Amino acid sequence: MVTTHIPQPQTTPIQSALIVGNYCHDVLLQGGAVVAETLGGAASFISNVFSALSVSFHLTSKVGLDFKYPVNHDPIVIPTSKTTVFHAYFDQGHTENAHQDRVLKRVEVCDPINPSDLPDKRFDFGMAVGVGGEILPETLEKMVEICDAVFVDIQALIRAFDKNEGTVKLVGLKESGFYHLLPRVKFLKASSEEALFMDVEEVRQWCCVVVTHGKDGCEVFWKDGEMKIEPFGANQVDPTGAGDSFLGGFVGGLVHGLVVPDAALVGNLFGSLTVGQIGLPKFDLRLLQRIKDEVQRRKLHNTCWFEGGNDSMSFTKPDGHDEFHASLASTKLVPTCSIQECQRDVPRSAGSVEQVIQPPCNGQ
């Protein structure tokens, strides 16, 4: 039986969310040289989007004593462990089971997140977004117990790591140890490359599936149907974190009361904004205000997204969906800061300011 229930908005305008996943140190390399060193991890990109959309949330993350970035939500510091570190190589081409636009290697790994690390309270939305194998099956099981709706990024479930070099590999979802939990998950998000490691037709019988296609937008699959959501134009500089920002925008839209198709547009928008900068993006405040204004107007025009307990209608594209896409696209047309100004505060290696990463734009 497919699980399609999305929590109904309560009297408070913003619902609580739980993000579970470790912060990371990301090192981006091209041509044998370090291009940038930035704060990484899906949790950092999603919390960045949540903050941009004024979504309240709790974040459970672990780092070592070597963690070097200031963050608004303090992680759990493990004195005996190092912070998870990923090296992303953008010039080694496509290898089996790897990302098409880059080769990822986990060179350090922090402790996993245990069920006892999660807060002792309930949340409306939960997000399992590990990147380095830190999400355990028992931790996800605890999340579905304390959260009304759990969203999972498949990379938290199917990533495996070479014992010698730490190269990221992908395993089949059925062999991941998480498959039995899918009926209790609301949404499973995957990139088009990651989707090859599951049977979408089978998984959609248990939970809703969102597959991102980078510059081509995304698709949403549920038991009784599917739909494509249009993309937004972008000048790609660095694809890192685009899928994470998509997921943050998607869930952020649902938190604000949008129906699934409209929320997916918000996800596509933030994915397109992320690829235009190196590392964790800095969003222009004027741009964010325009986006929030459009989301609020859209919500006011669609107050009946949840009717009589039959929430299947939330998957139907409502009247005005194309106009909402156009209005969100227009928010990017008004001049804001340049990419160079937005990147001014992004930590990176010396001498790399003029360098950019230019892989093909082929996946979020």
N, C-alpha and C positions, 0 to 999 in steps of 0.2 A: 504493500500500500504506500503510495507516494505521500511524502510529508510536505505540505504546501502552506501550512499555517504561518503567517507572519504576525507578530504581536500587534494588537490594536493600539493605536495611540491613546495614552492616558490623558489625564487633565494637565500634567506637566508637559511643556512643549518639547523637551529633549529627554530621551530615555537613556538609561545607563547602559554602558557597554563594557565588556571585558576583553582586553587584548592579551593573548598569551603567545610569547615568542621572544627569543633572546635578541638583544642588541648585538651588533657585530662591528668589527673593523673591516672595512672594504678597501682593498688595494686594487686599483685599475691599472693595467699594464698594456702597452702597445709598442710594438717594435723593440721589445726587450727593455723598455724604460717605463718607470712609474709615471703615469699621467696624473693620477690623483689618489689621495687617501681620504676617505670620508666615513662618516657614520653610516652603518649599514644595518641590514636585517629588516625583514618585512614589518616588524613591529614599529620601527622608526618611521618608515614611509606612511604606514596607516595612521599612526598617532599624529603625524604631521598633517595629514588630510583632515582627520577628526578635529584637530585644533583649528584648522582653517574654516571648518564648517560649524564651529562652536558646538561640537558634540562632547558631552561629558563622558569620561571613561576612566577605567582603572587598568593599569598595565602591569602584568607580571612578567618580568624578564630577569635573566641572570647574566652577570659579567664577572670578570676577574679584577684583581687589584690594579691591573694595567689599563683598565678602561679610561679612555682619554678625552671623551667628549662631554660637554655640558648638556644635560637633558632636563626637560621639565618634569618628567616622571621618573623618580629614582628607581634604579634596578636593585635586585638583591645581589650583594657583592659576596662572592665566594673567595675567601682568602687563599685557598689551596688550589685554585684553578685560574687559568688564563681566559681572557675574553675570546670568543669565537672570532677567527680571522678567515676571510675569504680573499683569494687572489683571482681576479677576473682577467683572462688573457683574450684580447680582442683581435689577435692576428694569427691564431693557430687553426682557424678553419673549423669546419664541422666534424665532430667525432661521434661515434656511436654512443647513444644515450646521453649526449651532452646538448647544451643549448646551441642552436644553429648560429647565433650571433656572437658567441663567446664560449670559452672553456673556463669552467669554475673549478677551483681547488680549495678545499677546506684545509688550511695549514695549522690551525689551532682550534680547539673545541672546548667550550665551557660545559659545566654540568647540565644535565637534563632538568626539565621542570617537572616536579613531582606533584601529585594531587594535593599533598599537604602544603605546597607553596601557594595554592590558590586561596583567595580571600573567602572568609566564612560568611558569605552573603549571596543574595540572588541578584541576577542581572537580566535585563530584557534581551540583550544581544551578547553573544560570545563569539570570539574570533580566534581560531587555532591557526597560527601563522608562523610556525617554526620554519627555519631554513637550514639548520645544521643538525637535524636529528634530535632536537631537544624535546619534542612533543612525544610523550609515551602513550600507548593505548589506554592505560589506566588514567592518565591525565585528561585525555579527550573524553573518556567516560564520565569523569567528575564534572567536566564542563557541561555536558548535556544534562547533568543532574541539577546544576545550579543556574543554568541559562535557559530562557524560554526559547530562544532561536540561536542555533550554533552555525556559523559559517566557517568552512574549512578550505584552506588553500592546499591543493593536492601535493604541493612540494613538501609540505610538512609530513606527508604520509609515505611518499614513494622514493624519496632521495636515499641513496646509499653512497658510500664513500670508499674509494680505493685505499687499501690499508697502507700502501707505501707512499703514494703521492697525494692522496686526499681528493683525487679527481671525482667530481660529482657524477654519479650514475643514477639511472632511474630503474625501478623495478615495477613489476605489474601490481596494480592496486590489490588484486586478490591475494598476492603473496606478501602484502605489506604488514599484515597483522591488525589492520584497522577495518577491514571490509565489513565485519559483523556489526560495526557501529553505524553504518550508513543509514539504516532506517531511522536513526535518532538524530541525524544531521539534517538541517534545513537546506543548505546550499553547499555545493562543492564547486570550487572554482579551479580551472586549469587553463594553461596556455594551449595553443593548438598542438605544440610538440608534446606536452605532457598528456594531452587527451589520448594520444596513441597508446598509452599504457593502461587504459581502462576500456571497457565496453560501454560506451555512452548509452546505447539502447537499453542495456541491462541496468546500469546505475540509475538512469532517470526513472526507473520504476520505484526506487527507494527514496531518492532525494532529488531536488532540482540541481541541474548542472549548468554552470556558466563557463563557456569556452571563449577565451579572448584571442583575437586574431590581429593584434597590433594595429597597423594602419587601416585595416578593414573592419574595425569595430569588434563586436562580440555577438555570440549566439546564446540564447537561453533555452534550455531543454527542460521540460517537465513531463509527467506521465502522459498527458493528453495532447501535447503540442510542443511547438518550438517557434522561435522567432529570432530574427536578426535585428540588431540595434546598430544604427548608423554611427560611423566614427567622426572624429574631428581632425582637421588638418594639423600637421605638426612638422617642424623641422628637427629631425632627430639628431641629438648630440651624444646622448648616452641612454641606452635602453634599460639600464639598471633601475629596478624598483617601479617600472611602469605598471606591471601587473598588480603590485602591492597597492599603488596609489589608486588603480582602478577599483580594487576591492574596498579600499577605504571610502572612495566616493560613492560606490554602489550601496554599501551598508549605511553610509551617512545619509544618502537620499531616502532610504527606507526609514531610518530613525526620524527624519523630518516629515514622514507621512506620505511620501511619494509612492505610487504604484511601481511594480517591478520594472516595466519598460522605461519609465521616466527616470527611476533611480539608476538604471544601467547607463542612461545617457550621461548622468553626472559622473559615473565611474569612467566612461570613455573620455570625458572632458579632462578629468584629473590625470588619467594616463597620458593624454596628449601633452599636458602641461609639464609632466615629469620628464619626458624624453628630451625636452628642450634645454635641460641643464645637466651638469655633471654632478652625480651623486644626489644627496638629499636636496630636493628643490626648495627654493625660497620663493613663496608666492607673493606677488604684489598685493598690498592691502586694498587698493582700489579695485583690482580685479576680483578679489575675494568678496568684497561687498556687493559687487554687481551680480556675482554668481548667487550669493545668498538671497539677494532681492528677487532674482528670477525663480529660485526654488520656492521662496515664500509665496510669490504670486501664483506659481503653478499649484501649490498645495491648496491655496484658497479657492482655486477654480475646480478642484477635484476633491471635494470633501467626502464623497461617498465611495472611497476606495475599499472599504470593508463593510459589507452589507449583510445583515442578518445571519452572521456566522458563516456565510458561504464566501470564503476568501479566494476561490478560484478566479474570480473576476479580476483580481489584482494582476493577473498575467496578460490581460487583454490590453492592447494599445488603446488608450483613451482618446477621445476627441482632443485635438490640439497638440498631439504628441510631436508632429513634425514642426509645428510652430515653436514648441518648447526647445526642440533641437536647434532651430534657427536662432532663438533668443540666447541660448547658451553660447552658440558660435559667435554671436555678435559681441559677447563680453570680451572676447579675445582681440577684437578689432580696434578697441580704444587703446591708444598708446599707453604703455606702462613703463617699467624700467627695462633697460636692455638686458640681454642675457649676461653680458659682462658685469653689469651692476648687480644682478640677482646672484651671481656667483661670487661676489666680492668676499663674502665671509665664509665660503666653503673651504675647509682645510684641504690642502693639497701639497704635493711635493714642490720643492723649490725649482723654478725654471719651467714649470708646466703650465703657466697661466695662458699661454697662447695656443696650447695644444687642445684638440678636441678628439673625441672618439667617434669614428664614423663607420660603424658596421651597417649593413643593410637594415632597414626598418621592417623587420619581418616577424615581430612577436612581442607581446607585452610580457 
